[in-house]
């Protein structure tokens, strides 16, 4: 049995790390961007949009779904994928809160 030390950290940080981990690959970012640009649930083949094998794309879709950033519902032999609007809003809130924690006034001059 593997032991994880993530439970030793603040639950908010652990929760944020799940979302941030889901964003930690360019293919997953491309999938999120594609779903956002289409503005509808994707019933076609997302594999056609990425330069990756079907198996690899499916693994990335699973990561995004496990993090809750996308929803996938079975429709016959296809799966419809959509962004989860509530989770995307949560991602923005979590990122802003974390950014505020690390951006101690006067530390960074971001413009």
C-alpha positions as CSV (number, residue, x, y, z in Angstrom):
1,X,0.0,0.0,0.0
2,X,1.4,3.4,-1.0
3,X,1.6,6.1,1.7
4,X,0.9,9.6,0.7
5,X,1.9,12.6,2.8
6,X,-0.6,15.0,1.1
7,X,-2.9,14.5,4.1
8,X,-0.3,16.3,6.2
9,X,-1.1,19.6,4.4
10,X,-3.9,22.1,4.7
11,X,-7.0,20.7,3.0
12,X,-7.3,23.8,0.8
13,X,-3.8,23.2,-0.6
14,X,-4.5,19.5,-1.2
15,X,-7.7,20.4,-3.0
16,X,-5.9,23.1,-5.1
17,X,-3.1,20.6,-6.0
18,X,-5.6,18.2,-7.6
19,X,-6.9,21.0,-9.9
20,X,-3.4,22.3,-10.6
21,X,-2.1,18.7,-11.4
22,X,-4.9,18.3,-13.9
23,X,-3.6,21.4,-15.7
24,X,0.0,20.2,-15.6
25,X,0.1,18.9,-19.2
26,X,-0.3,20.8,-22.5
27,X,-2.6,18.1,-23.9
28,X,-5.1,18.7,-21.0
29,X,-4.8,22.4,-21.5
30,X,-5.5,22.0,-25.2
31,X,-8.6,19.8,-24.4
32,X,-9.9,22.4,-22.0
33,X,-9.3,25.2,-24.5
34,X,-11.0,23.2,-27.3
35,X,-14.0,22.5,-25.2
36,X,-14.2,26.2,-24.2
37,X,-13.9,27.4,-27.8
38,X,-16.6,25.0,-29.1
39,X,-19.1,26.3,-26.4
40,X,-21.1,23.1,-26.7
41,X,-20.7,19.5,-25.5
42,X,-18.3,17.7,-27.7
43,X,-20.0,14.7,-29.3
44,X,-17.3,14.2,-32.0
45,X,-13.9,12.8,-31.6
46,X,-11.5,15.0,-29.6
47,X,-8.7,12.8,-30.8
48,X,-9.1,14.5,-34.2
49,X,-8.1,17.8,-32.6
50,X,-4.9,16.7,-31.0
51,X,-1.6,15.2,-32.3
52,X,-1.9,12.2,-29.9
53,X,-3.1,8.7,-30.0
54,X,-6.7,7.8,-29.0
55,X,-5.4,6.0,-25.9
56,X,-3.3,9.0,-24.8
57,X,-6.2,11.4,-25.3
58,X,-8.5,9.1,-23.3
59,X,-6.0,9.1,-20.5
60,X,-5.9,12.9,-20.4
61,X,-9.7,13.0,-20.6
62,X,-9.8,10.7,-17.6
63,X,-7.5,13.0,-15.6
64,X,-9.7,16.0,-16.4
65,X,-12.8,14.1,-15.5
66,X,-11.3,12.8,-12.2
67,X,-10.5,16.4,-11.3
68,X,-14.0,17.4,-12.1
69,X,-13.1,20.0,-14.8
70,X,-15.0,18.2,-17.5
71,X,-18.1,16.0,-17.5
72,X,-18.5,13.0,-19.7
73,X,-21.8,11.4,-20.4
74,X,-22.4,8.3,-22.5
75,X,-24.6,8.7,-25.5
76,X,-24.9,5.4,-27.3
77,X,-21.4,4.5,-28.4
78,X,-20.0,8.0,-27.9
79,X,-19.2,10.1,-24.9
80,X,-20.2,13.7,-24.8
81,X,-17.6,15.9,-23.1
82,X,-18.3,19.4,-21.7
83,X,-16.6,21.7,-19.3
84,X,-18.1,21.7,-15.8
85,X,-19.0,25.4,-15.4
86,X,-19.1,25.2,-11.6
87,X,-15.7,23.5,-11.4
88,X,-14.2,26.0,-13.8
89,X,-15.4,28.8,-11.6
90,X,-14.0,27.0,-8.6
91,X,-10.7,26.7,-10.4
92,X,-10.6,30.5,-10.9
93,X,-11.4,31.1,-7.2
94,X,-8.8,28.6,-6.0
95,X,-6.1,30.0,-8.3
96,X,-6.9,33.6,-7.2
97,X,-6.8,32.6,-3.5
98,X,-3.5,30.8,-4.0
99,X,-2.0,33.7,-6.0
100,X,-3.0,36.1,-3.2
101,X,-1.3,33.9,-0.7
102,X,2.0,33.9,-2.6
103,X,1.9,37.5,-3.8
104,X,2.9,39.2,-0.6
105,X,2.5,43.0,-1.3
106,X,5.7,44.4,-2.7
107,X,7.1,40.9,-3.6
108,X,6.1,40.8,-7.3
109,X,5.6,43.7,-9.6
110,X,3.3,41.9,-12.1
111,X,1.8,44.1,-14.8
